[in-house]
Amino acid sequence: MSDHELAARLATQAGELLLGVRDELAEATEAERKAAGDKQSHEFLLEALGRERPDDVVLSEEGVDNPARLRSERVWIVDPLDGTREFSELGRQDWAVHVALWQTGEVVAAAVALPAHGITLATPHVAPPPPHWGPPRIVVSRTRPPALALRVRDHLDGDLVTMGSAGAKVAAVVQGLADVYVHAGGQYEWDSAAPVAVARAAGLHASRIDGSRLEYNRADPLLPDLVVCRPEYADAVLAAVSDSGGP
């Protein structure tokens, strides 16, 4: 099984597990669903990767950091449950599972599962988004749209689309449901590694908000900002951020 196939399979299976957890705990509190989802998906991915790729290292949001990853040529960067709040709210669909493989400087294989939709987007082949002829749609968090995204909306004369997890937002751009995702202040490598790799496979632009390269498997996994958008909007989005003086 190739790394691409493994990423897709594990993201899909972790998503199916999470759907089962949510059904099983339908009468529990949101906090209980959050804790159970994070724990069970993390344990599943850790065990599966240990079995399928025993020589690789794993960096997981829910795990203890392993310094050996900085000396390894192959590191799996996973978010077992991206959008824990949305997952905990019964009926919400905007949450995801991220599985990505970093190898000697690049994310080379990745998958983003959208379990509630029954969809997994995975490298190496991702269809580009269909054309969109209306105003650009900027996808933002439903509860806290950042000022940066509002400035981009104003600069592009666009519309806001609200959504939950980072993976769901990037997937919306990949699927053609949105055109721009811009974020600053408060993400880590596991939030964006798989979504960025999938977006690039679909021909989208992905960078830091200053236009620089997104780098992974660094000593400090904090990676607080990014832009993912249709390539035709990249210059305008980066100009809007630059003109406003950054975040």
C-alpha positions in Angstrom: 0.0 0.0 0.0 1.4 3.4 -1.0 1.7 6.2 1.5 -1.1 8.0 -0.3 -3.4 5.0 0.0 -2.5 4.6 3.6 -3.2 8.2 4.5 -6.6 8.0 2.8 -7.5 4.7 4.4 -6.6 5.7 7.9 -8.3 9.1 7.7 -11.4 7.5 6.4 -11.4 4.7 9.1 -10.7 7.2 11.9 -13.7 9.2 10.6 -15.9 6.2 10.7 -14.8 5.4 14.2 -15.7 9.0 15.2 -19.2 8.7 13.7 -19.6 5.6 15.8 -18.4 7.5 18.9 -20.8 10.3 18.3 -23.8 8.0 17.9 -22.8 6.0 20.9 -22.5 9.1 23.1 -25.6 10.9 21.7 -27.0 11.2 25.2 -23.7 12.3 26.8 -22.5 15.8 27.3 -20.6 17.7 24.6 -17.5 17.6 26.8 -17.7 13.8 27.0 -18.1 13.5 23.3 -15.1 15.8 22.7 -12.9 13.8 25.1 -13.9 10.4 23.7 -13.5 11.5 20.1 -10.1 13.0 20.6 -8.8 9.9 22.6 -10.2 7.1 20.5 -9.2 8.6 17.1 -5.7 9.4 18.4 -5.3 5.9 19.7 -6.5 4.3 16.5 -4.2 6.3 14.3 -1.2 5.8 16.6 -1.8 2.0 16.6 -2.4 1.8 12.9 0.7 3.8 11.9 2.8 1.8 14.4 1.7 -1.4 12.7 1.8 -0.2 9.1 4.9 2.1 9.2 6.8 1.0 12.4 10.0 2.9 11.5 8.2 6.2 11.1 7.6 8.8 13.8 4.1 10.4 14.6 3.4 14.0 15.6 -0.2 14.1 16.8 -2.2 16.9 18.3 -3.3 14.6 21.1 0.1 12.9 21.7 3.3 13.7 23.5 5.9 15.2 21.2 8.7 12.8 20.3 12.0 14.6 19.7 13.1 11.8 17.5 10.9 13.3 14.7 13.5 16.0 14.2 16.1 13.4 13.3 13.7 11.3 11.2 13.3 11.3 7.5 9.6 10.3 7.7 7.1 11.9 10.1 3.3 11.5 10.1 1.6 14.7 11.2 -2.0 13.9 12.2 -5.0 15.7 13.7 -7.2 12.9 15.0 -10.2 15.3 15.3 -10.1 18.7 13.7 -13.0 20.7 14.9 -13.7 19.1 18.2 -16.4 21.6 19.1 -18.3 20.9 15.8 -18.0 17.2 16.3 -19.5 17.5 19.8 -22.6 19.2 18.5 -24.9 16.6 17.1 -25.8 17.1 13.5 -22.8 19.4 12.6 -20.8 18.3 9.6 -17.9 20.8 9.5 -15.2 18.7 11.2 -12.4 16.5 9.8 -9.6 14.1 10.3 -6.1 14.9 9.0 -3.4 12.5 8.1 -0.2 13.7 6.4 3.3 12.3 5.8 6.3 14.7 5.9 9.4 13.3 4.3 12.8 15.0 4.1 11.4 18.5 3.9 8.0 18.1 2.2 4.6 16.8 2.9 4.5 14.1 0.3 1.1 12.3 1.0 -2.0 13.5 2.8 -5.7 13.0 3.3 -8.5 15.0 4.8 -11.6 13.0 5.7 -15.0 14.8 6.1 -16.7 11.9 7.9 -20.2 13.4 8.2 -20.2 14.0 4.4 -18.7 10.5 3.6 -15.9 12.2 1.7 -12.1 11.8 1.8 -9.9 14.1 -0.2 -6.5 12.6 -0.7 -3.2 13.0 -2.7 -1.9 12.5 -5.3 -5.0 13.1 -7.4 -7.4 15.8 -6.3 -9.8 17.4 -8.8 -9.5 21.2 -9.1 -12.5 23.2 -7.9 -15.1 24.0 -10.6 -15.3 27.6 -11.9 -17.1 30.2 -9.8 -18.3 33.4 -11.5 -19.7 35.4 -8.5 -18.0 37.5 -5.9 -15.1 35.6 -4.1 -16.3 33.7 -1.0 -14.0 34.0 2.0 -14.5 31.1 4.5 -14.2 32.1 8.2 -15.0 30.7 11.6 -18.7 30.9 12.5 -18.0 32.4 16.0 -14.9 34.5 15.6 -14.1 35.7 12.0 -10.6 37.2 12.2 -10.1 40.9 11.3 -7.6 39.8 8.7 -10.3 37.8 6.8 -12.7 40.8 7.0 -10.0 43.0 5.4 -9.5 40.5 2.7 -13.3 40.4 2.1 -13.4 44.2 1.8 -10.4 44.3 -0.5 -11.9 41.7 -2.8 -15.5 42.9 -2.4 -16.3 39.3 -1.5 -18.8 37.5 0.7 -18.2 35.6 4.0 -19.0 31.9 4.4 -19.0 30.6 7.9 -17.7 27.1 8.8 -16.0 25.2 11.6 -12.7 23.4 11.5 -9.6 24.4 9.5 -9.8 21.1 7.5 -13.4 21.7 6.6 -12.6 25.3 5.5 -9.7 24.2 3.2 -11.8 21.3 1.9 -14.5 23.9 1.0 -12.0 25.8 -1.2 -10.9 22.5 -2.8 -14.5 21.5 -3.5 -15.4 24.9 -4.9 -17.7 25.8 -2.1 -15.5 28.8 -1.1 -12.6 30.6 -2.8 -10.3 31.9 -0.1 -9.3 30.8 3.4 -7.0 33.1 5.3 -6.1 32.6 9.0 -3.7 34.3 11.5 -3.1 33.6 15.1 -3.4 30.2 16.7 -2.8 27.1 14.6 -0.3 24.3 14.7 1.3 22.0 12.1 -1.4 19.3 12.5 -4.1 21.9 11.7 -2.8 22.6 8.2 -0.3 19.9 7.0 -2.8 17.5 5.4 -5.2 20.3 4.2 -2.4 22.2 2.6 -1.0 19.2 0.8 -4.5 18.3 -0.5 -5.1 21.9 -1.6 -1.8 22.0 -3.5 -2.6 18.7 -5.2 -5.8 20.4 -6.5 -3.7 23.3 -7.9 -4.6 25.8 -5.3 -2.2 28.4 -3.8 -1.1 27.8 -0.2 1.4 29.9 1.8 2.0 31.9 4.9 0.2 35.2 4.9 3.4 37.0 3.9 3.7 34.7 0.9 6.5 32.6 2.3 6.6 28.8 2.3 4.7 26.7 4.8 7.3 24.4 6.5 6.6 21.4 8.6 8.2 19.1 11.2 10.0 22.0 12.9 11.1 22.1 16.5 8.2 24.4 17.4 5.0 23.1 15.8 3.3 26.4 16.1 2.3 27.5 12.6 -0.2 30.3 13.2 -1.1 31.7 9.8 -1.8 30.6 6.3 -3.6 31.4 3.0 -5.3 28.8 0.9 -7.1 30.1 -2.2 -7.7 29.8 -5.9 -4.5 30.8 -7.7 -6.2 33.7 -9.4 -6.9 35.4 -6.0 -3.5 34.8 -4.5 -1.9 38.1 -5.4 -4.9 40.1 -4.3 -5.2 38.3 -1.0 -1.5 38.7 -0.2 -1.7 42.4 -1.2 -4.7 42.9 1.1 -2.8 41.5 4.0 0.4 43.5 3.2 -1.6 46.7 2.7 -3.2 46.3 6.1 0.1 45.7 7.9 -0.4 42.0 8.6 -2.6 40.3 11.2 
